Structure formats: C-alpha cells, structure tokens
Amino acid sequence: MTLQRMLRQRYGPSISHRAVRFARRLVAKQMPRSAAIVASLRSMTMDDRWAAGHFCYGVHELLPRPSIYLTMLRQPIDRLISLYYFVRSTPDAFYHRLAKNVTIEQFLLEEELLELDNGQLRVIIGGGGDYFTNRTPRGQCTMEMLELAKRRIEESFCLAGVTERFDESVLMLGRALGWQNSFYLRRNEGPRGGEKKVTHPALAAELKRRNQLDCALYDWVVERLNKQIHAEGETFGRAQERFIRRNRTYNQLAAPVYDMYDFCKSKAKRVFHYRGYHHAK
C-alpha cells in the first residue's frame, strides 16, 4: 500500500478522478473478481500511467505499450508467516475462510495453495496467460524457473527491491525513474515482532525446505541491490541519511491529512455497502 500510494502521487489520477471512478465501480454490474480486474486493465490507455496489484509477469499484455515492471520482494519465510496472521485476522482477506480456524502449521503446510509454494518466484516468471500466478503444480518448481525469474528481472524490471530495506529500495527506484524525491507515508504496517515469537524453528525449517527457490531468488535480489548501491558510490550513504531525516518530517506533516482522507474513504465504502451497492461477500 505504501508503494502504491507513492506511484499514485506521481502518476495520478487526481483524487476527484479517483472518486468518480470509485463510484462507478460500486454501482457497475457485478462480475467475477478476476474477470473484473482483467477488464479494468484492458480498458487502460497511455493516460493511465501506472497499474498496481497482485499481478504476475505477463500482465503487460493487457496494457498499452511500452510497459515496465517493478516489484518488492520479502524474505520468503517471513512473508508466509505474515500471510497467515494477516488472512486469519482480516475477514475480507481472500484466504480468511481457510485460515480463521486452523493453526499456522495447518495453513502453511497442509493447504494446497500455489502461493505457499515458491509464491514470489511464480509471480516473477509469469503464468502463460494466467495474470495472477504461475500454475506449475506444487513441489514441481525447478532451477530453470529460478534462472528465468532472474532474466525477467534483468530485462523487464526497473526495480527489484526488498521490503526489509525499503528506504534503500525506494531511493534506487526514484533514481531509476527520475523522481525529484522519494518521500513516502508509512502505510499497511503490521505489528513488529509478534509474528516471529510464535514461530517454531521446525516450522521455519520446513517452510525453507519447501521454498528453496524463493529463498534463492530473494538472496540473489539482495545481492543485486547491494551491487547497484555500491555502483552509486559513497554519496548514496549520505543521501540515504538525509532522506530518512526528511522523510520523517514529511510523515509528521502529511500523515494527519492522509489519515483523514482514509477515514472519509472508509466511511464512503460503508455507506455504499449499507445501501446495497456493494456485492455480498
């Protein structure tokens, strides 16, 4: 959500334009979620300068050309653990029904979800017409797929960053896209530390075994980011320190305004829901 807000601020559309589009979506004829997303992407023009979501490589086929990708990877084991706690505690989450009454071991080790099997690797390589994941059967991802993911990143991504080093990643993104600054508001942050305290070493070891290719891809992206930062020279470290100070001030000044905006937006959603414009879950 933080990264999406950064892109929206720089590439539009305006708040008034989004409000009109939001209202149209709420009253539009309902269709399956995946079909609605694909239809929305197909309707974009070059005036729609960005698109964000849980898409995999290949989604550019639906968009006006030229297009370029960016992504932020997360340490794979932390990502899986966080996924469980998020979907279990969030009624609107896609997997809430699967996670709400089971243990973390049952969800992560027993559910037959492709996202739990080298999920980040699947997104980077794409799905051959499936714009949401690669549908290789569980347990059958290969080293060839890992090498393909690396080529995808080298050839088609302006940034492959990591969430654990968000400041460095967005600074590199700003330089790649020619931004005057990379300030951002912190959004959608979960509780720190609580997830790992209830994680057993045996579970982490099994998740790592099942997601070896995801771990290898993450390590490669971290090493690649290190090389990119090193190539920037000694000035990057000073620029990062200056950015952290200024971004802290930016958050202090801008966060209250955006908190009010988010509050009003959530109220509007509830109003439409109660009036029957929102489809039943």
C-alpha positions as CSV (number, residue, x, y, z in Angstrom):
1,M,0.0,0.0,0.0
2,T,2.9,2.4,0.7
3,L,4.4,1.8,-2.7
4,Q,1.1,2.1,-4.4
5,R,0.5,5.5,-2.8
6,M,3.9,6.7,-3.9
7,L,3.1,5.7,-7.5
8,R,-0.4,7.3,-7.3
9,Q,1.0,10.6,-6.1
10,R,3.5,10.8,-9.0
11,Y,1.4,9.3,-11.8
12,G,-2.2,10.2,-10.9
13,P,-5.1,10.3,-11.4
14,S,-6.3,13.1,-9.2
15,I,-8.4,12.5,-6.1
16,S,-11.6,13.8,-7.8
17,H,-11.0,11.5,-10.8
18,R,-10.5,8.5,-8.5
19,A,-13.7,9.4,-6.6
20,V,-15.7,9.3,-9.8
21,R,-14.1,6.0,-10.9
22,F,-14.7,4.5,-7.4
23,A,-18.4,5.4,-7.5
24,R,-18.8,3.9,-11.0
25,R,-17.2,0.6,-9.8
26,L,-19.6,0.4,-6.9
27,V,-22.7,0.7,-9.0
28,A,-21.4,-1.3,-12.0
29,K,-22.8,-4.7,-12.9
30,Q,-21.0,-7.3,-10.8
31,M,-18.8,-9.9,-12.4
32,P,-16.2,-12.4,-11.0
33,R,-13.3,-10.6,-9.4
34,S,-10.6,-11.9,-11.7
35,A,-12.6,-11.0,-14.8
36,A,-13.3,-7.5,-13.5
37,I,-9.6,-6.9,-12.9
38,V,-8.7,-8.1,-16.4
39,A,-11.5,-5.9,-17.9
40,S,-10.2,-2.9,-16.0
41,L,-6.6,-3.5,-17.2
42,R,-7.7,-3.9,-20.8
43,S,-9.6,-0.6,-20.6
44,M,-6.5,1.4,-19.7
45,T,-4.8,3.8,-22.1
46,M,-1.4,5.5,-22.0
47,D,-3.1,8.3,-20.0
48,D,-3.3,5.7,-17.2
49,R,0.4,5.8,-16.4
50,W,0.6,3.0,-13.9
51,A,-1.2,-0.1,-12.6
52,A,-0.5,-2.0,-9.4
53,G,-1.8,-5.2,-7.8
54,H,-1.0,-8.8,-7.2
55,F,-0.2,-9.5,-10.9
56,C,2.5,-11.7,-12.3
57,Y,4.8,-11.2,-15.3
58,G,2.7,-11.1,-18.5
59,V,0.1,-8.6,-17.3
60,H,1.7,-6.1,-19.7
61,E,-0.1,-8.0,-22.5
62,L,-3.3,-6.3,-21.3
63,L,-1.8,-2.9,-21.0
64,P,-0.8,-0.2,-23.6
65,R,2.8,-0.4,-24.6
66,P,5.6,0.2,-23.7
67,S,5.4,-1.0,-20.1
68,I,7.9,-1.7,-17.4
69,Y,7.7,-3.7,-14.1
70,L,8.8,-3.1,-10.6
71,T,8.5,-5.3,-7.5
72,M,9.4,-5.5,-3.9
73,L,10.3,-9.0,-2.6
74,R,10.1,-10.0,1.1
75,Q,12.1,-12.6,3.0
76,P,10.1,-15.7,2.0
77,I,9.6,-17.3,5.4
78,D,8.6,-14.0,7.0
79,R,6.2,-13.5,4.1
80,L,4.5,-16.8,4.6
81,I,4.2,-16.3,8.4
82,S,2.9,-12.8,7.9
83,L,0.4,-14.0,5.3
84,Y,-1.2,-16.4,7.8
85,Y,-1.6,-13.8,10.5
86,F,-3.0,-11.3,8.1
87,V,-5.6,-13.5,6.5
88,R,-6.6,-15.1,9.8
89,S,-7.3,-11.7,11.3
90,T,-8.8,-9.9,8.3
91,P,-12.4,-11.0,7.4
92,D,-12.2,-9.5,3.9
93,A,-8.9,-11.3,3.0
94,F,-9.0,-13.8,0.2
95,Y,-7.9,-16.7,2.3
96,H,-9.7,-15.8,5.6
97,R,-12.1,-18.7,5.4
98,L,-9.1,-21.1,5.1
99,A,-7.1,-19.7,7.9
100,K,-9.5,-18.5,10.6
101,N,-10.0,-21.8,12.4
102,V,-6.7,-23.6,11.8
103,T,-3.2,-23.3,13.2
104,I,-0.3,-21.7,11.4
105,E,1.2,-25.2,10.7
106,Q,-2.1,-26.5,9.3
107,F,-2.5,-23.4,7.0
108,L,1.1,-23.2,5.7
109,L,1.8,-26.9,5.4
110,E,-1.5,-28.5,4.6
111,E,-3.4,-26.0,2.4
112,E,-3.0,-26.7,-1.3
113,L,-2.3,-23.1,-2.3
114,L,0.2,-22.3,-5.0
115,E,1.1,-19.0,-3.2
116,L,2.6,-21.1,-0.4
117,D,5.0,-22.9,-2.8
118,N,7.7,-20.5,-4.0
119,G,5.0,-17.9,-4.5
120,Q,7.3,-15.0,-5.3
121,L,9.1,-17.0,-7.9
122,R,5.8,-17.8,-9.6
123,V,4.8,-14.2,-9.8
124,I,8.1,-13.1,-11.3
125,I,8.2,-15.7,-14.1
126,G,4.5,-15.4,-15.1
127,G,1.8,-17.9,-15.9
128,G,1.4,-18.2,-19.6
129,G,-2.0,-16.4,-19.8
130,D,-2.8,-16.5,-16.1
131,Y,-2.2,-13.0,-14.9
132,F,-2.2,-13.8,-11.2
133,T,0.2,-16.7,-10.7
134,N,2.2,-19.4,-12.4
135,R,0.3,-22.6,-12.1
136,T,3.1,-25.1,-12.0
137,P,1.9,-27.9,-9.7
138,R,3.1,-27.7,-6.1
139,G,6.5,-29.2,-5.4
140,Q,7.5,-29.0,-9.1
141,C,9.2,-25.6,-9.5
142,T,12.6,-26.0,-11.0
143,M,16.1,-24.4,-11.2
144,E,15.2,-23.4,-14.7
145,M,12.3,-21.4,-13.4
146,L,14.7,-19.6,-11.0
147,E,17.0,-18.7,-13.9
148,L,14.0,-17.5,-15.9
149,A,13.0,-15.2,-13.0
150,K,16.4,-13.7,-12.9
151,R,16.3,-13.0,-16.6
152,R,12.9,-11.4,-16.2
153,I,14.2,-9.0,-13.6
154,E,17.3,-8.1,-15.6
155,E,15.4,-7.5,-18.8
156,S,12.0,-6.1,-17.8
157,F,12.1,-4.6,-14.2
158,C,13.2,-1.0,-13.4
159,L,13.5,-2.1,-9.8
160,A,13.5,-5.4,-7.8
161,G,13.8,-4.2,-4.2
162,V,13.2,-5.8,-0.8
163,T,10.8,-4.7,1.8
164,E,13.4,-5.2,4.6
165,R,15.4,-2.4,3.0
166,F,12.6,-0.2,1.9
167,D,14.4,3.1,2.1
168,E,17.3,2.0,0.0
169,S,14.9,0.3,-2.5
170,V,12.7,3.4,-3.0
171,L,15.8,5.6,-3.3
172,M,17.0,3.4,-6.1
173,L,13.5,3.5,-7.6
174,G,13.5,7.3,-7.6
175,R,16.8,7.4,-9.3
176,A,15.7,4.9,-11.9
177,L,12.5,6.8,-12.7
178,G,13.9,10.3,-12.3
179,W,11.9,11.4,-9.3
180,Q,12.8,14.6,-7.5
181,N,12.3,12.9,-4.2
182,S,11.2,9.5,-2.9
183,F,9.3,10.6,0.2
184,Y,6.5,8.2,1.3
185,L,3.9,7.8,4.0
186,R,4.2,4.5,6.0
187,R,1.0,2.5,5.4
188,N,-0.2,-1.0,6.0
189,E,2.4,-1.9,8.5
190,G,1.7,-4.9,10.7
191,P,2.8,-5.4,14.3
192,R,6.5,-5.8,14.6
193,G,8.0,-8.9,16.3
194,G,4.7,-10.6,17.3
195,E,4.6,-12.9,14.4
196,K,8.1,-14.5,14.9
197,K,7.6,-15.1,18.6
198,V,5.0,-17.8,18.0
199,T,7.0,-19.5,15.2
200,H,8.7,-22.8,15.9
201,P,12.1,-23.5,14.4
202,A,10.8,-26.7,13.0
203,L,8.1,-24.9,11.0
204,A,10.6,-22.3,9.7
205,A,12.9,-25.1,8.6
206,E,10.2,-26.9,6.7
207,L,9.0,-23.8,5.1
208,K,12.5,-23.1,3.9
209,R,12.8,-26.6,2.5
210,R,9.6,-26.2,0.6
211,N,10.5,-22.7,-0.7
212,Q,14.2,-23.1,-1.5
213,L,13.8,-21.4,-4.9
214,D,12.1,-18.4,-3.4
215,C,14.9,-18.1,-0.8
216,A,17.5,-18.3,-3.6
217,L,15.7,-15.7,-5.6
218,Y,15.4,-13.4,-2.6
219,D,19.1,-13.8,-1.8
220,W,20.0,-13.0,-5.4
221,V,17.9,-9.9,-5.4
222,V,19.5,-8.7,-2.2
223,E,23.0,-9.3,-3.7
224,R,21.9,-7.4,-6.9
225,L,20.6,-4.5,-4.8
226,N,23.9,-4.4,-2.9
227,K,25.8,-4.1,-6.2
228,Q,23.5,-1.4,-7.5
229,I,24.0,0.7,-4.3
230,H,27.8,0.1,-4.4
231,A,27.8,1.4,-8.0
232,E,26.2,4.6,-6.8
233,G,29.3,5.4,-4.8
234,E,29.9,6.9,-1.4
235,T,27.3,9.7,-1.9
236,F,24.5,7.1,-1.7
237,G,25.0,6.6,2.1
238,R,24.8,10.4,2.7
239,A,21.8,10.7,0.5
240,Q,20.1,7.9,2.4
241,E,20.7,9.5,5.8
242,R,19.4,12.8,4.5
243,F,16.4,11.1,3.0
244,I,15.5,9.3,6.3
245,R,15.5,12.6,8.2
246,R,13.4,14.5,5.6
247,N,11.0,11.6,5.2
248,R,10.4,11.5,9.0
249,T,9.5,15.2,8.8
250,Y,7.3,14.5,5.8
251,N,5.4,11.8,7.7
252,Q,4.8,14.1,10.7
253,L,3.3,16.8,8.5
254,A,1.4,14.8,5.9
255,A,0.2,11.8,7.8
256,P,-2.7,13.6,9.6
257,V,-4.1,14.8,6.3
258,Y,-4.0,11.4,4.7
259,D,-5.4,9.7,7.8
260,M,-8.5,12.0,7.4
261,Y,-8.7,11.1,3.7
262,D,-8.5,7.4,4.5
263,F,-11.2,7.8,7.2
264,C,-13.6,9.5,4.8
265,K,-12.9,6.9,2.1
266,S,-13.7,4.1,4.5
267,K,-16.9,5.8,5.6
268,A,-18.0,6.2,2.0
269,K,-17.4,2.5,1.4
270,R,-19.6,1.6,4.3
271,V,-22.4,3.9,3.2
272,F,-22.5,2.3,-0.3
273,H,-22.3,-1.2,1.3
274,Y,-25.3,-0.5,3.6
275,R,-27.3,0.9,0.6
276,G,-26.9,-2.4,-1.2
277,Y,-24.5,-1.2,-3.9
278,H,-21.7,-3.5,-2.7
279,H,-21.9,-7.1,-3.7
280,A,-22.2,-9.7,-0.9
281,K,-19.1,-11.5,0.1
